[in-house]
Amino acid sequence: MTPMDTSTATPDSAAGHPVVELDGIRMSFGGNVVLDDVTLPVRPGFTGLIGPNGAGKTTCLNVISGYLRPDQGDVRLGGRSVVGGSAHQIARLGVSRTFQTPRLIPHLSATENVLTGAGRHYRGGHLSELFGLPAARRDERRLRGQARDLLETFGLGEHPGRAASRFPIGSQKIIEVARALLNEPRLLLLDEPAAGLGAEDVDRLVTGLTDWAADRDAAVLIIEHDLELITRLCPAVAVLHFGRIIQSGAPADVLRDPVVVEAYLGADFAAGD
């Protein structure tokens, strides 16, 4: 495969152009079609991707981030196709993601876990980092400060040196979000970040994300079953059902749609509403 061009292409976010576009994506596993002609533009700001379990939501994120290559269709980041690029290459283009189950390094501190998300911002390169050259030391100090600031933003700044394994699961998920943000992503993919969080942690998550996004043109695509959180964060939402987008628009409109209600709650509920 020809190496993918990883030079930066900046989308025209001021005009509301999509940061990433899925165009006619089809994905199947062993003959089972998981995504079927999925077309979805994701513009700057927050976009929710909702749907029942098994609808194909995480597969969408895996296709965007390079963990899966679609059978058909295209994924364009800033107008450029990234299909065929590895997860590492796509991350270098400014795509960060989290997972349903936090993937932290248990014995490392909260700060050190956040720092693992900063690979593309070591300006001196990995060799200077390896040999401890001045540029690498400056990068380390700068990024360590940014990591601590992110932990503060999410209300976790009190114990930056505590091992990740000693935090409750809700805090671990928030540490993973902070790690994704240290990459300064153009596109942030969040896979059920509020699952298992209490009300206080959800508030921290929402506040931290909105503070981070306030002065940036980044796009955030968030998968979540907590529809209240989606309504709080996302001015746009798309519904995936049996691998197809069945509705998209403003949350208030989408969540009133009888087809969406039936997909989530069943025909009997929709008929009796």
HELIX and SHEET records of a PDB file:
HELIX    1   1 SER A   13  ALA A   15  5                                   3    
HELIX    2   2 LYS A   57  ILE A   64  1                                   8    
HELIX    3   3 ALA A   87  ARG A   92  1                                   6    
HELIX    4   4 ALA A  110  LEU A  115  1                                   6    
HELIX    5   5 GLY A  119  HIS A  121  5                                   3    
HELIX    6   6 GLY A  125  LEU A  130  1                                   6    
HELIX    7   7 PRO A  134  THR A  153  1                                  20    
HELIX    8   8 ALA A  164  ARG A  166  5                                   3    
HELIX    9   9 ILE A  169  LEU A  182  1                                  14    
HELIX   10  10 ALA A  199  ALA A  213  1                                  15    
HELIX   11  11 LEU A  227  LEU A  233  1                                   7    
HELIX   12  12 PRO A  251  VAL A  254  1                                   4    
HELIX   13  13 PRO A  258  LEU A  265  1                                   8    
HELIX   14  14 ALA A  267  GLY A  272  1                                   6    
SHEET    1   A 4 ASN A  32  VAL A  42  0                                        
SHEET    2   A 4 VAL A  20  PHE A  29 -1                                        
SHEET    3   A 4 GLN A  72  LEU A  77 -1                                        
SHEET    4   A 4 ARG A  80  SER A  81 -1                                        
SHEET    1   B 6 VAL A  95  ARG A  97  0                                        
SHEET    2   B 6 LEU A 187  ASP A 191  1                                        
SHEET    3   B 6 ALA A 219  ILE A 223  1                                        
SHEET    4   B 6 GLY A  45  ILE A  50  1                                        
SHEET    5   B 6 ALA A 236  HIS A 241  1                                        
SHEET    6   B 6 ARG A 244  GLY A 249 -1                                        
END                                                                             
